[in-house]
Amino acid sequence: MTVKLPAWFEAGFPHIWNPYSQMKTAAPPLPVARTDGVRIHLADGRVLIDGIASWWTACHGYNHPHIRAAVTKQLEIMPHVMFGGLTHEPALTLAARLAGILPGDLNRVFFTDSGSVAVEVAMKMAMQFWLNRGERGRTRFLAFNDGYHGDTLGTMAVCDPGEGMHSIFTGLLPPQPMLDLPVDDASTAAFDRFLDEHHHELAAIMVEPLIQGAGGMIFHDAEVLRRLRAGADRHGLILIFDEIFTGFGRTGTMFACEAAGVVPDIVTLSKALTGGTMALAATVASDRIFAGFWSDDGAQALMHGPTYMANALACAAANASIDLFDREPRLLQVSEIEQGLTDGLTPCRKIAGIADVRVMGAVGVVQLKKLSDPKALQRACVEAGIWVRPFRDIVYLTPSFTMTADDLARVTGALRKVLAA
Ligand SMILES: Cc1ncc(COP(=O)(O)O)c(C=O)c1O
């Protein structure tokens, strides 16, 4: 089907560089005119139900009136002011609220503007924690196969090189140890052995709790997180949970770490932090980590400060998003979505070529035995009226928590039909 492209697309597209795209061969992106609830309105008049909530950010749906009102109000008062030497109410209120809803003593919030940078800051914090104690040999991060932590150089070094996106850099980044998650006796023994032998080299252990997202939407049990905590505790190590994907209800509890009853030393947040409206991220440290920087020596300070750190509009959006978690039954909605995904996706098991179907919270995954052309699958889904972004051998759904049962059934029904075709 040929669609007429708007004039702004014709004029601007030759000047844009798109994400994760071979610009020479990639099909052009779909021009969007507006969003509304769980729907994306394309410039050519077609309307798609968004099955993935804009990379898992729009947890309350698009254009939520409460977030819009909060951002509009903040825009009148002060869109932004530098955070070095100045501070403001939206940021401090948000910091206090995050400390309040996170478990344990995760009490100190450092704001940045993207998930990758939040992870970079977590890594820098961990390394400097040891440097401040005079331990200069702790420069490595234990990460896990199938993990994904971002696209910047430091975070790429802790992504699984086989995850595909950054494999061209293999061998060129600071090498980091990478193990299988301790999911069974053998992998737990290997993890314990590695810590026994190498703990003194490690700045931290890092993991995406419960779901390894962009590395393949792979689930693990809460017990795995308890094993990581126990291993870290045995050696006094820092444990970083990257909750950029899982935070704010996605796996069924407000934060994935709660399901395991485990408190990490540092947690990273972004994605749904602003309900999908603005760029904002946070690296939240425990009292112990913060105490490692508390000194009369200026050289022991954390030397980091992005220009748009704690942007007031973004903090207002995040505060409004947390209001919605307080006022509306979001976690109940997540459990209803979980049931809807289970009901809607389980029948895919009967379709030829399907390897696995799994659901956790508001994450549903259909894994194919082989997915040779994810873009063709995406195009077929667009024709069926839904927006998804299959990758590697999976197609996943991470809908807004506010998606109605009818819309969810439309999305899963359309996906089933496309997969069966
Ligand atoms: C677990 C995790 N960490 C880090 C990132 C990077 O976040 P950003 O794309 O905002 O840099 C992502 C993004 O998908 C993620 O899922």
The ligand as an SDF file (V2000), in Angstrom:
LIG
                    3D

 16 16  0  0  0  0  0  0  0  0999 V2000
   17.2770   -2.4410   31.3070 C   0  0  0  0  0  0  0  0  0  0  0  0
   17.6610   -1.2540   30.4720 C   0  0  0  0  0  0  0  0  0  0  0  0
   18.7220   -0.5110   30.8340 N   0  0  0  0  0  0  0  0  0  0  0  0
   19.0930    0.5740   30.1410 C   0  0  0  0  0  0  0  0  0  0  0  0
   18.4020    0.9660   29.0110 C   0  0  0  0  0  0  0  0  0  0  0  0
   18.8540    2.1820   28.2430 C   0  0  0  0  0  0  0  0  0  0  0  0
   17.9330    3.2160   28.3890 O   0  0  0  0  0  0  0  0  0  0  0  0
   17.9070    4.4180   27.3370 P   0  0  0  0  0  0  0  0  0  0  0  0
   17.4280    3.8580   26.0490 O   0  0  0  0  0  0  0  0  0  0  0  0
   16.9600    5.4050   27.9320 O   0  0  0  0  0  0  0  0  0  0  0  0
   19.2940    4.9490   27.2440 O   0  0  0  0  0  0  0  0  0  0  0  0
   17.2970    0.2220   28.5970 C   0  0  0  0  0  0  0  0  0  0  0  0
   16.5630    0.5750   27.3760 C   0  0  0  0  0  0  0  0  0  0  0  0
   15.8650   -0.2060   26.7950 O   0  0  0  0  0  0  0  0  0  0  0  0
   16.9190   -0.9240   29.3490 C   0  0  0  0  0  0  0  0  0  0  0  0
   15.8590   -1.6730   29.0020 O   0  0  0  0  0  0  0  0  0  0  0  0
  1  2  1  0
  2  3  1  0
  2 15  2  0
  3  4  2  0
  4  5  1  0
  5  6  1  0
  5 12  2  0
  6  7  1  0
  7  8  1  0
  8  9  2  0
  8 10  1  0
  8 11  1  0
 12 13  1  0
 12 15  1  0
 13 14  2  0
 15 16  1  0
M  END
$$$$
